[in-house]
Amino acid sequence: MSRRLASPVTIVSLIAVLCGALVGHAADPIPIGVSVAQTGPVALAGQEQVLGAQIAEEYFNKRGGVNGRPFKLIFQDAGSDEATAINAYQNQINVAKVVAIIGPSLSQQMFAAGPFAVRAKLPVLGISTTAKGIPQVGEFVSRVSAPVAIVAPNAIKAAMDINKNIKRVVVLYAQNDAFSKSETETFQQAVKDLHLELVTVQTFQTTDTDFTAQVTNTLNAKPDLVIISGLQVDGANLVKQLRELAYKGLIVGGNGLNTTNIIPICKALCDGILVAQAYSPEYKSKINDDFKGIYKDRQKKDPPQFSAQAFTGVQVFVEALGALDKKSPIAKMDLAALRVELNKQLIAGTYDTPLGEISFKASPGGEIVQKQSYVAQIKMDPGGTSGKWVYVK
């Protein structure tokens, strides 16, 4: 009688289950999931998030982890779509047996995957999910990314400070992306509140590469300001085509353009893009100086917002775990109880992070309270091959 060997998948699953059963043992690293975009059109942002999380893992473990106990980040690709994010969440919850999850990268992914965390009573932190309604997904969904309704109008005000004659505004947005749809509502309302004229609204898809129709309609409207809500690749290509077809006015980008990774796409034509930001490398604090120093040593440039928010997400969970452990040793908790109590502690805490001091509103639970906000503008070098953010407000 022959004996069947266990498949690699079975063996991996068994190991994961055993590790999950040992979460409460003080000698074992505490598993925290990181599910962000490593593939798809949002992968550039996801790469920045992975790096920020890795820096945090090294930084806080060197400083004792969770009251002397190390933690380990379990990375899984959440892709750039809802199905991949749901799969990542399910694997983190049921196979890797993590105590909490950081990510996914997109708001529409959180709307899809977040309910799985709510049903599992597992705390999750959005680190770039800024659309309206994210904390309302459920009790266990929080975010360290300031909502677009707070930061986006600042970019329009900064544009008006640069050009006092702005009157006519064109808005373009990706209609197949939940965040872009939410963000453009905020931008359009801010345009009206600031008594500017919204002359036309143009839509596109995140998968589009040819924006001739939208650009033509934009130019015919003779705007003083153009506002773009989209993802990195489509947004940067839209900027490029606007400039190539002779639009010379100011451009305000949404959070999807909040990265210097757009520079290889629009190159010299990226110059002057304004984006509201929730992070500044110039913010003075020990934690930000430490984070910025490590990032610059590795990347030879200042850290972007996406990396800072990922670092902050890890920090919040580590500090919440530490505070909880001091009140009730987590080594004595089973996984289900630990997840529930960690969520309560997270909401109750205040955290000194690279983003500044943050806390969370009691209602809706999980909404970030952040004091600092910024607006930055891309300044390209004379050769048009590299550039950096310059903070204007």
Stockholm file with secondary structure:
# STOCKHOLM 1.0

chainA/1-393         MSRRLASPVTIVSLIAVLCGALVGHAADPIPIGVSVAQTGPVALAGQEQVLGAQIAEEYFNKRGGVNGRPFKLIFQDAGSDEATAINAYQNQINVAKVVAIIGPSLSQQMFAAGPFAVRAKLPVLGISTTAKGIPQVGEFVSRVSAPVAIVAPNAIKAAMDINKNIKRVVVLYAQNDAFSKSETETFQQAVKDLHLELVTVQTFQTTDTDFTAQVTNTLNAKPDLVIISGLQVDGANLVKQLRELAYKGLIVGGNGLNTTNIIPICKALCDGILVAQAYSPEYKSKINDDFKGIYKDRQKKDPPQFSAQAFTGVQVFVEALGALDKKSPIAKMDLAALRVELNKQLIAGTYDTPLGEISFKASPGGEIVQKQSYVAQIKMDPGGTSGKWVYVK
#=GR chainA/1-393 SS CCCCCCCHHHHHHHHHHHHHHTTTCTTSCEEEEEEECSSSTTHHHHHHHHHHHHHHHHHHHHTTTBTTBCEEEEEEECTTSHHHHHHHHHHHHHTSCCSCEECCSSHHHHHHHHHHHHHHTCCEEESSCCSTTSGGGCTTEEESSCCHHHHHHHHHHHHHHHCTTCCEEEEEEETTCHHHHHHHHHHHHHHHHTTCEEEEEEEECTTCCCCHHHHHHHHHTCCSEEEEESCHHHHHHHHHHHHHTTCCSEEEECGGGCSGGGHHHHGGGGTTCEEEESCCTTCCCHHHHHHHHHHHHHHSSCCCHHHHHHHHHHHHHHHHHHHHHHHSCGGGSCHHHHHHHHHHHHHHCEEEETTEEEEECTTTTTCEEECCCEEEEEEECTTSSCEEEEECC
#=GC SS_cons         CCCCCCCHHHHHHHHHHHHHHTTTCTTSCEEEEEEECSSSTTHHHHHHHHHHHHHHHHHHHHTTTBTTBCEEEEEEECTTSHHHHHHHHHHHHHTSCCSCEECCSSHHHHHHHHHHHHHHTCCEEESSCCSTTSGGGCTTEEESSCCHHHHHHHHHHHHHHHCTTCCEEEEEEETTCHHHHHHHHHHHHHHHHTTCEEEEEEEECTTCCCCHHHHHHHHHTCCSEEEEESCHHHHHHHHHHHHHTTCCSEEEECGGGCSGGGHHHHGGGGTTCEEEESCCTTCCCHHHHHHHHHHHHHHSSCCCHHHHHHHHHHHHHHHHHHHHHHHSCGGGSCHHHHHHHHHHHHHHCEEEETTEEEEECTTTTTCEEECCCEEEEEEECTTSSCEEEEECC
//
